[in-house]
Amino acid sequence: MPTEALFRPLQRAQHDVQIEFEGAPLTVPAGVSLAAALMTHDLGHTRESPVSGRPGAAYCMMGVCFECLVEVDGQANCQACLIQVAEGMRVRRQRGARDLLRGGQADE
């Protein structure tokens, strides 16, 4: 049976990138998921339930729970835990239900 640790400490990113969250500039580590990057700042919730308005934020960090939904560069329904942070990203909270686009047109 291996005796090495199953987990290892995260290495600090060699550089940071600038993103925008709700119009405010943020400096976040490069090379991590958007959810992890947002968690490095005390931002509170990243989404609001379309049914009750209940706030939600990253929970499972592996794309199963959909609690980390955000709007990225104008595209709604993005799972922040599955997106790698990139320089200049514009991120907004997902508030309620969003239309899914079909052929460039929102469903009626």
MODELLER restraints for C-alpha pairs under 7 A, 6 or more apart:
rsr = mdl.restraints
at = mdl.atoms
rsr.add(forms.Gaussian(group=physical.xy_distance, feature=features.Distance(at['CA:13:A'], at['CA:29:A']), mean=5.54, stdev=0.5))
rsr.add(forms.Gaussian(group=physical.xy_distance, feature=features.Distance(at['CA:13:A'], at['CA:30:A']), mean=5.82, stdev=0.5))
rsr.add(forms.Gaussian(group=physical.xy_distance, feature=features.Distance(at['CA:13:A'], at['CA:31:A']), mean=6.88, stdev=0.5))
rsr.add(forms.Gaussian(group=physical.xy_distance, feature=features.Distance(at['CA:15:A'], at['CA:29:A']), mean=6.41, stdev=0.5))
rsr.add(forms.Gaussian(group=physical.xy_distance, feature=features.Distance(at['CA:15:A'], at['CA:30:A']), mean=5.97, stdev=0.5))
rsr.add(forms.Gaussian(group=physical.xy_distance, feature=features.Distance(at['CA:16:A'], at['CA:27:A']), mean=6.26, stdev=0.5))
rsr.add(forms.Gaussian(group=physical.xy_distance, feature=features.Distance(at['CA:16:A'], at['CA:28:A']), mean=5.38, stdev=0.5))
rsr.add(forms.Gaussian(group=physical.xy_distance, feature=features.Distance(at['CA:16:A'], at['CA:29:A']), mean=4.39, stdev=0.5))
rsr.add(forms.Gaussian(group=physical.xy_distance, feature=features.Distance(at['CA:16:A'], at['CA:30:A']), mean=4.98, stdev=0.5))
rsr.add(forms.Gaussian(group=physical.xy_distance, feature=features.Distance(at['CA:17:A'], at['CA:27:A']), mean=5.72, stdev=0.5))
rsr.add(forms.Gaussian(group=physical.xy_distance, feature=features.Distance(at['CA:17:A'], at['CA:28:A']), mean=5.54, stdev=0.5))
rsr.add(forms.Gaussian(group=physical.xy_distance, feature=features.Distance(at['CA:17:A'], at['CA:29:A']), mean=6.21, stdev=0.5))
rsr.add(forms.Gaussian(group=physical.xy_distance, feature=features.Distance(at['CA:17:A'], at['CA:30:A']), mean=5.64, stdev=0.5))
rsr.add(forms.Gaussian(group=physical.xy_distance, feature=features.Distance(at['CA:17:A'], at['CA:86:A']), mean=6.88, stdev=0.5))
rsr.add(forms.Gaussian(group=physical.xy_distance, feature=features.Distance(at['CA:17:A'], at['CA:87:A']), mean=5.12, stdev=0.5))
rsr.add(forms.Gaussian(group=physical.xy_distance, feature=features.Distance(at['CA:18:A'], at['CA:25:A']), mean=6.78, stdev=0.5))
rsr.add(forms.Gaussian(group=physical.xy_distance, feature=features.Distance(at['CA:18:A'], at['CA:26:A']), mean=5.69, stdev=0.5))
rsr.add(forms.Gaussian(group=physical.xy_distance, feature=features.Distance(at['CA:18:A'], at['CA:27:A']), mean=4.73, stdev=0.5))
rsr.add(forms.Gaussian(group=physical.xy_distance, feature=features.Distance(at['CA:18:A'], at['CA:28:A']), mean=6.40, stdev=0.5))
rsr.add(forms.Gaussian(group=physical.xy_distance, feature=features.Distance(at['CA:18:A'], at['CA:87:A']), mean=5.43, stdev=0.5))
rsr.add(forms.Gaussian(group=physical.xy_distance, feature=features.Distance(at['CA:18:A'], at['CA:88:A']), mean=5.77, stdev=0.5))
rsr.add(forms.Gaussian(group=physical.xy_distance, feature=features.Distance(at['CA:19:A'], at['CA:25:A']), mean=5.88, stdev=0.5))
rsr.add(forms.Gaussian(group=physical.xy_distance, feature=features.Distance(at['CA:19:A'], at['CA:26:A']), mean=5.33, stdev=0.5))
rsr.add(forms.Gaussian(group=physical.xy_distance, feature=features.Distance(at['CA:19:A'], at['CA:27:A']), mean=6.49, stdev=0.5))
rsr.add(forms.Gaussian(group=physical.xy_distance, feature=features.Distance(at['CA:19:A'], at['CA:87:A']), mean=5.97, stdev=0.5))
rsr.add(forms.Gaussian(group=physical.xy_distance, feature=features.Distance(at['CA:19:A'], at['CA:88:A']), mean=4.76, stdev=0.5))
rsr.add(forms.Gaussian(group=physical.xy_distance, feature=features.Distance(at['CA:19:A'], at['CA:89:A']), mean=4.86, stdev=0.5))
rsr.add(forms.Gaussian(group=physical.xy_distance, feature=features.Distance(at['CA:19:A'], at['CA:90:A']), mean=6.12, stdev=0.5))
rsr.add(forms.Gaussian(group=physical.xy_distance, feature=features.Distance(at['CA:20:A'], at['CA:26:A']), mean=5.71, stdev=0.5))
rsr.add(forms.Gaussian(group=physical.xy_distance, feature=features.Distance(at['CA:20:A'], at['CA:88:A']), mean=6.92, stdev=0.5))
rsr.add(forms.Gaussian(group=physical.xy_distance, feature=features.Distance(at['CA:20:A'], at['CA:89:A']), mean=6.15, stdev=0.5))
rsr.add(forms.Gaussian(group=physical.xy_distance, feature=features.Distance(at['CA:20:A'], at['CA:90:A']), mean=4.79, stdev=0.5))
rsr.add(forms.Gaussian(group=physical.xy_distance, feature=features.Distance(at['CA:20:A'], at['CA:91:A']), mean=5.88, stdev=0.5))
rsr.add(forms.Gaussian(group=physical.xy_distance, feature=features.Distance(at['CA:21:A'], at['CA:90:A']), mean=6.20, stdev=0.5))
rsr.add(forms.Gaussian(group=physical.xy_distance, feature=features.Distance(at['CA:21:A'], at['CA:91:A']), mean=4.73, stdev=0.5))
rsr.add(forms.Gaussian(group=physical.xy_distance, feature=features.Distance(at['CA:21:A'], at['CA:92:A']), mean=5.66, stdev=0.5))
rsr.add(forms.Gaussian(group=physical.xy_distance, feature=features.Distance(at['CA:22:A'], at['CA:91:A']), mean=6.30, stdev=0.5))
rsr.add(forms.Gaussian(group=physical.xy_distance, feature=features.Distance(at['CA:22:A'], at['CA:92:A']), mean=4.88, stdev=0.5))
rsr.add(forms.Gaussian(group=physical.xy_distance, feature=features.Distance(at['CA:22:A'], at['CA:93:A']), mean=6.98, stdev=0.5))
rsr.add(forms.Gaussian(group=physical.xy_distance, feature=features.Distance(at['CA:28:A'], at['CA:37:A']), mean=5.53, stdev=0.5))
rsr.add(forms.Gaussian(group=physical.xy_distance, feature=features.Distance(at['CA:29:A'], at['CA:37:A']), mean=6.43, stdev=0.5))
rsr.add(forms.Gaussian(group=physical.xy_distance, feature=features.Distance(at['CA:30:A'], at['CA:85:A']), mean=6.51, stdev=0.5))
rsr.add(forms.Gaussian(group=physical.xy_distance, feature=features.Distance(at['CA:31:A'], at['CA:84:A']), mean=6.36, stdev=0.5))
rsr.add(forms.Gaussian(group=physical.xy_distance, feature=features.Distance(at['CA:31:A'], at['CA:85:A']), mean=6.44, stdev=0.5))
rsr.add(forms.Gaussian(group=physical.xy_distance, feature=features.Distance(at['CA:32:A'], at['CA:84:A']), mean=5.64, stdev=0.5))
rsr.add(forms.Gaussian(group=physical.xy_distance, feature=features.Distance(at['CA:32:A'], at['CA:85:A']), mean=6.04, stdev=0.5))
rsr.add(forms.Gaussian(group=physical.xy_distance, feature=features.Distance(at['CA:33:A'], at['CA:80:A']), mean=6.70, stdev=0.5))
rsr.add(forms.Gaussian(group=physical.xy_distance, feature=features.Distance(at['CA:33:A'], at['CA:81:A']), mean=5.43, stdev=0.5))
rsr.add(forms.Gaussian(group=physical.xy_distance, feature=features.Distance(at['CA:33:A'], at['CA:82:A']), mean=6.33, stdev=0.5))
rsr.add(forms.Gaussian(group=physical.xy_distance, feature=features.Distance(at['CA:33:A'], at['CA:83:A']), mean=5.41, stdev=0.5))
rsr.add(forms.Gaussian(group=physical.xy_distance, feature=features.Distance(at['CA:33:A'], at['CA:84:A']), mean=4.30, stdev=0.5))
rsr.add(forms.Gaussian(group=physical.xy_distance, feature=features.Distance(at['CA:33:A'], at['CA:85:A']), mean=5.55, stdev=0.5))
rsr.add(forms.Gaussian(group=physical.xy_distance, feature=features.Distance(at['CA:34:A'], at['CA:80:A']), mean=4.93, stdev=0.5))
rsr.add(forms.Gaussian(group=physical.xy_distance, feature=features.Distance(at['CA:34:A'], at['CA:81:A']), mean=5.97, stdev=0.5))
rsr.add(forms.Gaussian(group=physical.xy_distance, feature=features.Distance(at['CA:34:A'], at['CA:83:A']), mean=5.70, stdev=0.5))
rsr.add(forms.Gaussian(group=physical.xy_distance, feature=features.Distance(at['CA:34:A'], at['CA:84:A']), mean=5.59, stdev=0.5))
rsr.add(forms.Gaussian(group=physical.xy_distance, feature=features.Distance(at['CA:34:A'], at['CA:85:A']), mean=4.79, stdev=0.5))
rsr.add(forms.Gaussian(group=physical.xy_distance, feature=features.Distance(at['CA:35:A'], at['CA:58:A']), mean=6.29, stdev=0.5))
rsr.add(forms.Gaussian(group=physical.xy_distance, feature=features.Distance(at['CA:35:A'], at['CA:68:A']), mean=6.84, stdev=0.5))
rsr.add(forms.Gaussian(group=physical.xy_distance, feature=features.Distance(at['CA:35:A'], at['CA:80:A']), mean=4.68, stdev=0.5))
rsr.add(forms.Gaussian(group=physical.xy_distance, feature=features.Distance(at['CA:35:A'], at['CA:81:A']), mean=4.72, stdev=0.5))
rsr.add(forms.Gaussian(group=physical.xy_distance, feature=features.Distance(at['CA:45:A'], at['CA:55:A']), mean=5.62, stdev=0.5))
rsr.add(forms.Gaussian(group=physical.xy_distance, feature=features.Distance(at['CA:45:A'], at['CA:56:A']), mean=5.25, stdev=0.5))
rsr.add(forms.Gaussian(group=physical.xy_distance, feature=features.Distance(at['CA:45:A'], at['CA:57:A']), mean=4.86, stdev=0.5))
rsr.add(forms.Gaussian(group=physical.xy_distance, feature=features.Distance(at['CA:46:A'], at['CA:56:A']), mean=6.11, stdev=0.5))
rsr.add(forms.Gaussian(group=physical.xy_distance, feature=features.Distance(at['CA:46:A'], at['CA:57:A']), mean=5.11, stdev=0.5))
rsr.add(forms.Gaussian(group=physical.xy_distance, feature=features.Distance(at['CA:46:A'], at['CA:68:A']), mean=6.20, stdev=0.5))
rsr.add(forms.Gaussian(group=physical.xy_distance, feature=features.Distance(at['CA:46:A'], at['CA:69:A']), mean=6.87, stdev=0.5))
rsr.add(forms.Gaussian(group=physical.xy_distance, feature=features.Distance(at['CA:46:A'], at['CA:70:A']), mean=6.25, stdev=0.5))
rsr.add(forms.Gaussian(group=physical.xy_distance, feature=features.Distance(at['CA:46:A'], at['CA:93:A']), mean=4.83, stdev=0.5))
rsr.add(forms.Gaussian(group=physical.xy_distance, feature=features.Distance(at['CA:46:A'], at['CA:94:A']), mean=6.57, stdev=0.5))
rsr.add(forms.Gaussian(group=physical.xy_distance, feature=features.Distance(at['CA:47:A'], at['CA:55:A']), mean=5.75, stdev=0.5))
rsr.add(forms.Gaussian(group=physical.xy_distance, feature=features.Distance(at['CA:47:A'], at['CA:56:A']), mean=5.17, stdev=0.5))
rsr.add(forms.Gaussian(group=physical.xy_distance, feature=features.Distance(at['CA:47:A'], at['CA:57:A']), mean=6.37, stdev=0.5))
rsr.add(forms.Gaussian(group=physical.xy_distance, feature=features.Distance(at['CA:47:A'], at['CA:68:A']), mean=6.66, stdev=0.5))
rsr.add(forms.Gaussian(group=physical.xy_distance, feature=features.Distance(at['CA:47:A'], at['CA:69:A']), mean=5.97, stdev=0.5))
rsr.add(forms.Gaussian(group=physical.xy_distance, feature=features.Distance(at['CA:47:A'], at['CA:70:A']), mean=6.31, stdev=0.5))
rsr.add(forms.Gaussian(group=physical.xy_distance, feature=features.Distance(at['CA:47:A'], at['CA:93:A']), mean=5.15, stdev=0.5))
rsr.add(forms.Gaussian(group=physical.xy_distance, feature=features.Distance(at['CA:47:A'], at['CA:94:A']), mean=4.51, stdev=0.5))
rsr.add(forms.Gaussian(group=physical.xy_distance, feature=features.Distance(at['CA:47:A'], at['CA:95:A']), mean=5.70, stdev=0.5))
rsr.add(forms.Gaussian(group=physical.xy_distance, feature=features.Distance(at['CA:48:A'], at['CA:54:A']), mean=5.36, stdev=0.5))
rsr.add(forms.Gaussian(group=physical.xy_distance, feature=features.Distance(at['CA:48:A'], at['CA:55:A']), mean=4.47, stdev=0.5))
rsr.add(forms.Gaussian(group=physical.xy_distance, feature=features.Distance(at['CA:48:A'], at['CA:56:A']), mean=5.96, stdev=0.5))
rsr.add(forms.Gaussian(group=physical.xy_distance, feature=features.Distance(at['CA:48:A'], at['CA:94:A']), mean=6.24, stdev=0.5))
rsr.add(forms.Gaussian(group=physical.xy_distance, feature=features.Distance(at['CA:48:A'], at['CA:95:A']), mean=4.86, stdev=0.5))
rsr.add(forms.Gaussian(group=physical.xy_distance, feature=features.Distance(at['CA:48:A'], at['CA:96:A']), mean=5.49, stdev=0.5))
rsr.add(forms.Gaussian(group=physical.xy_distance, feature=features.Distance(at['CA:49:A'], at['CA:55:A']), mean=6.37, stdev=0.5))
rsr.add(forms.Gaussian(group=physical.xy_distance, feature=features.Distance(at['CA:49:A'], at['CA:96:A']), mean=5.33, stdev=0.5))
rsr.add(forms.Gaussian(group=physical.xy_distance, feature=features.Distance(at['CA:50:A'], at['CA:96:A']), mean=3.65, stdev=0.5))
rsr.add(forms.Gaussian(group=physical.xy_distance, feature=features.Distance(at['CA:50:A'], at['CA:97:A']), mean=4.80, stdev=0.5))
rsr.add(forms.Gaussian(group=physical.xy_distance, feature=features.Distance(at['CA:53:A'], at['CA:96:A']), mean=6.73, stdev=0.5))
rsr.add(forms.Gaussian(group=physical.xy_distance, feature=features.Distance(at['CA:56:A'], at['CA:67:A']), mean=5.48, stdev=0.5))
rsr.add(forms.Gaussian(group=physical.xy_distance, feature=features.Distance(at['CA:56:A'], at['CA:68:A']), mean=6.94, stdev=0.5))
rsr.add(forms.Gaussian(group=physical.xy_distance, feature=features.Distance(at['CA:57:A'], at['CA:67:A']), mean=5.28, stdev=0.5))
rsr.add(forms.Gaussian(group=physical.xy_distance, feature=features.Distance(at['CA:57:A'], at['CA:68:A']), mean=4.96, stdev=0.5))
rsr.add(forms.Gaussian(group=physical.xy_distance, feature=features.Distance(at['CA:58:A'], at['CA:67:A']), mean=5.39, stdev=0.5))
rsr.add(forms.Gaussian(group=physical.xy_distance, feature=features.Distance(at['CA:58:A'], at['CA:68:A']), mean=4.34, stdev=0.5))
rsr.add(forms.Gaussian(group=physical.xy_distance, feature=features.Distance(at['CA:59:A'], at['CA:67:A']), mean=6.31, stdev=0.5))
rsr.add(forms.Gaussian(group=physical.xy_distance, feature=features.Distance(at['CA:61:A'], at['CA:81:A']), mean=5.19, stdev=0.5))
rsr.add(forms.Gaussian(group=physical.xy_distance, feature=features.Distance(at['CA:62:A'], at['CA:81:A']), mean=6.20, stdev=0.5))
rsr.add(forms.Gaussian(group=physical.xy_distance, feature=features.Distance(at['CA:62:A'], at['CA:82:A']), mean=6.91, stdev=0.5))
rsr.add(forms.Gaussian(group=physical.xy_distance, feature=features.Distance(at['CA:63:A'], at['CA:79:A']), mean=6.72, stdev=0.5))
rsr.add(forms.Gaussian(group=physical.xy_distance, feature=features.Distance(at['CA:63:A'], at['CA:81:A']), mean=6.30, stdev=0.5))
rsr.add(forms.Gaussian(group=physical.xy_distance, feature=features.Distance(at['CA:63:A'], at['CA:82:A']), mean=6.30, stdev=0.5))
rsr.add(forms.Gaussian(group=physical.xy_distance, feature=features.Distance(at['CA:66:A'], at['CA:79:A']), mean=6.46, stdev=0.5))
rsr.add(forms.Gaussian(group=physical.xy_distance, feature=features.Distance(at['CA:68:A'], at['CA:79:A']), mean=5.60, stdev=0.5))
rsr.add(forms.Gaussian(group=physical.xy_distance, feature=features.Distance(at['CA:68:A'], at['CA:80:A']), mean=5.50, stdev=0.5))
rsr.add(forms.Gaussian(group=physical.xy_distance, feature=features.Distance(at['CA:68:A'], at['CA:81:A']), mean=6.71, stdev=0.5))
rsr.add(forms.Gaussian(group=physical.xy_distance, feature=features.Distance(at['CA:69:A'], at['CA:77:A']), mean=5.46, stdev=0.5))
rsr.add(forms.Gaussian(group=physical.xy_distance, feature=features.Distance(at['CA:69:A'], at['CA:78:A']), mean=5.25, stdev=0.5))
rsr.add(forms.Gaussian(group=physical.xy_distance, feature=features.Distance(at['CA:69:A'], at['CA:79:A']), mean=4.69, stdev=0.5))
rsr.add(forms.Gaussian(group=physical.xy_distance, feature=features.Distance(at['CA:69:A'], at['CA:80:A']), mean=6.08, stdev=0.5))
rsr.add(forms.Gaussian(group=physical.xy_distance, feature=features.Distance(at['CA:69:A'], at['CA:94:A']), mean=6.14, stdev=0.5))
rsr.add(forms.Gaussian(group=physical.xy_distance, feature=features.Distance(at['CA:70:A'], at['CA:76:A']), mean=6.32, stdev=0.5))
rsr.add(forms.Gaussian(group=physical.xy_distance, feature=features.Distance(at['CA:70:A'], at['CA:77:A']), mean=5.95, stdev=0.5))
rsr.add(forms.Gaussian(group=physical.xy_distance, feature=features.Distance(at['CA:70:A'], at['CA:78:A']), mean=5.29, stdev=0.5))
rsr.add(forms.Gaussian(group=physical.xy_distance, feature=features.Distance(at['CA:70:A'], at['CA:79:A']), mean=6.50, stdev=0.5))
rsr.add(forms.Gaussian(group=physical.xy_distance, feature=features.Distance(at['CA:70:A'], at['CA:80:A']), mean=6.42, stdev=0.5))
rsr.add(forms.Gaussian(group=physical.xy_distance, feature=features.Distance(at['CA:70:A'], at['CA:91:A']), mean=6.80, stdev=0.5))
rsr.add(forms.Gaussian(group=physical.xy_distance, feature=features.Distance(at['CA:70:A'], at['CA:92:A']), mean=6.01, stdev=0.5))
rsr.add(forms.Gaussian(group=physical.xy_distance, feature=features.Distance(at['CA:70:A'], at['CA:93:A']), mean=5.12, stdev=0.5))
rsr.add(forms.Gaussian(group=physical.xy_distance, feature=features.Distance(at['CA:70:A'], at['CA:94:A']), mean=4.65, stdev=0.5))
rsr.add(forms.Gaussian(group=physical.xy_distance, feature=features.Distance(at['CA:71:A'], at['CA:77:A']), mean=6.19, stdev=0.5))
rsr.add(forms.Gaussian(group=physical.xy_distance, feature=features.Distance(at['CA:71:A'], at['CA:78:A']), mean=5.97, stdev=0.5))
rsr.add(forms.Gaussian(group=physical.xy_distance, feature=features.Distance(at['CA:71:A'], at['CA:91:A']), mean=5.62, stdev=0.5))
rsr.add(forms.Gaussian(group=physical.xy_distance, feature=features.Distance(at['CA:71:A'], at['CA:92:A']), mean=5.07, stdev=0.5))
rsr.add(forms.Gaussian(group=physical.xy_distance, feature=features.Distance(at['CA:71:A'], at['CA:93:A']), mean=6.17, stdev=0.5))
rsr.add(forms.Gaussian(group=physical.xy_distance, feature=features.Distance(at['CA:71:A'], at['CA:94:A']), mean=5.69, stdev=0.5))
rsr.add(forms.Gaussian(group=physical.xy_distance, feature=features.Distance(at['CA:72:A'], at['CA:78:A']), mean=6.68, stdev=0.5))
rsr.add(forms.Gaussian(group=physical.xy_distance, feature=features.Distance(at['CA:72:A'], at['CA:89:A']), mean=6.78, stdev=0.5))
rsr.add(forms.Gaussian(group=physical.xy_distance, feature=features.Distance(at['CA:72:A'], at['CA:90:A']), mean=5.72, stdev=0.5))
rsr.add(forms.Gaussian(group=physical.xy_distance, feature=features.Distance(at['CA:72:A'], at['CA:91:A']), mean=4.63, stdev=0.5))
rsr.add(forms.Gaussian(group=physical.xy_distance, feature=features.Distance(at['CA:72:A'], at['CA:92:A']), mean=6.59, stdev=0.5))
rsr.add(forms.Gaussian(group=physical.xy_distance, feature=features.Distance(at['CA:73:A'], at['CA:89:A']), mean=6.29, stdev=0.5))
rsr.add(forms.Gaussian(group=physical.xy_distance, feature=features.Distance(at['CA:73:A'], at['CA:90:A']), mean=4.94, stdev=0.5))
rsr.add(forms.Gaussian(group=physical.xy_distance, feature=features.Distance(at['CA:73:A'], at['CA:91:A']), mean=6.28, stdev=0.5))
rsr.add(forms.Gaussian(group=physical.xy_distance, feature=features.Distance(at['CA:76:A'], at['CA:94:A']), mean=6.95, stdev=0.5))
rsr.add(forms.Gaussian(group=physical.xy_distance, feature=features.Distance(at['CA:76:A'], at['CA:98:A']), mean=6.48, stdev=0.5))
rsr.add(forms.Gaussian(group=physical.xy_distance, feature=features.Distance(at['CA:99:A'], at['CA:106:A']), mean=5.96, stdev=0.5))
rsr.add(forms.Gaussian(group=physical.xy_distance, feature=features.Distance(at['CA:99:A'], at['CA:107:A']), mean=6.65, stdev=0.5))
rsr.add(forms.Gaussian(group=physical.xy_distance, feature=features.Distance(at['CA:100:A'], at['CA:106:A']), mean=6.12, stdev=0.5))
rsr.add(forms.Gaussian(group=physical.xy_distance, feature=features.Distance(at['CA:100:A'], at['CA:107:A']), mean=6.69, stdev=0.5))
rsr.add(forms.Gaussian(group=physical.xy_distance, feature=features.Distance(at['CA:101:A'], at['CA:107:A']), mean=6.53, stdev=0.5))
